[in-house]
Amino acid sequence: MEPSERSFGKWHLLALVLGCVLLSRCMGGNHPAPQQEPVKTGEWYRPVAGVKWQIQLQGEVNTQYPVELYDIDLFDSPVTLIQQLQKSGRHVICYFSAGSSENWRPDFARFKEDDMGNPLKGWPGEKWLNIRSDNVRDIMKARMDMAKEKGCDGVDPDNVDAYSNNPGFNITARDQIEYNRFLANEVHKRGMAVSLKNDLDQADELADSADFSVNEQCFQYDECDKLRAFVAKNKPVLNIEYNKTTSQEDLCRRSRFMNFSTLLMPMKLDDSSRVSCLQ
């Protein structure tokens, strides 16, 4: 080979490598998206459709509601609160964001710069995460371990619909399915229940993996039919509605007809007001 040909080959190879690196970044990171089968066997809490519940993510948690299931913040809730609820016969679901970084969380420094993408609109301090990143997945597994150590009966991973938003990464619908199954399987391996938070367009496919749905505003946006797969499997749809312009009587009538567990609450989820359609 002539020197000029060797030089051309070298630069051609370098350009190819750099192109692959850039493509990997645009495509959302370093984790492949293999098919995962749901983990279905094991011992963990499995709530049934129509369960009464309460969610409070801000303020001092009101423990007085006569419900079976409480959804509270993983980081902010001490072990003593979790044990208090469990001793009174409640099951405790621990909330954390699995699809966004929150700059006030104690493990925020573990995220790498290229793990984080675009800001979440309306939520200061939050950025979408690269769900294909191995580092992101390791952080989520550590959060699951924290939930297990604290004694949570299950977890409620939020922001698991990046593919239908603008995360700053080219996250596909298949990437999201794989990530949400990864979350569910890892939680089940730790003997806890797991929700599917929103992500209505993938609910049919993920109803086998998740133990219940946590949904916001499906009645307001006329999307509740997309969650029928959960109730068909006797799994709860834990629905929250924030729009007070909707007729409460009509909304609760529709919720009971669908066997949903609907709460009417303020968006802050601070227990400043609460109406349950199952009361």
Secondary structure, 3 states (H helix, E strand, C coil): CCHHHHHHHHHHHHHHHHHHHHHHHHCCCCCCCCCCCCCCCCCCCCCCCCCCEEEECCCCCCCCCCCCEEEEECCCCCHHHHHHHHHCCCEEEEEEECCEEECCCCCHHHCCHHHEEEECCCCCCEEEECCCCHHHHHHHHHHHHHHHHHCCCEEEEECCCHHHCCCCCCCCHHHHHHHHHHHHHHHHHCCCEEEEECCHHHHHHHCCCCCEEEEECCCCCCCHHHHHHHHHCCCCEEEEECCCCCCHHHHHHHHHHCCCEEEECCCCCCCCCCEECCC
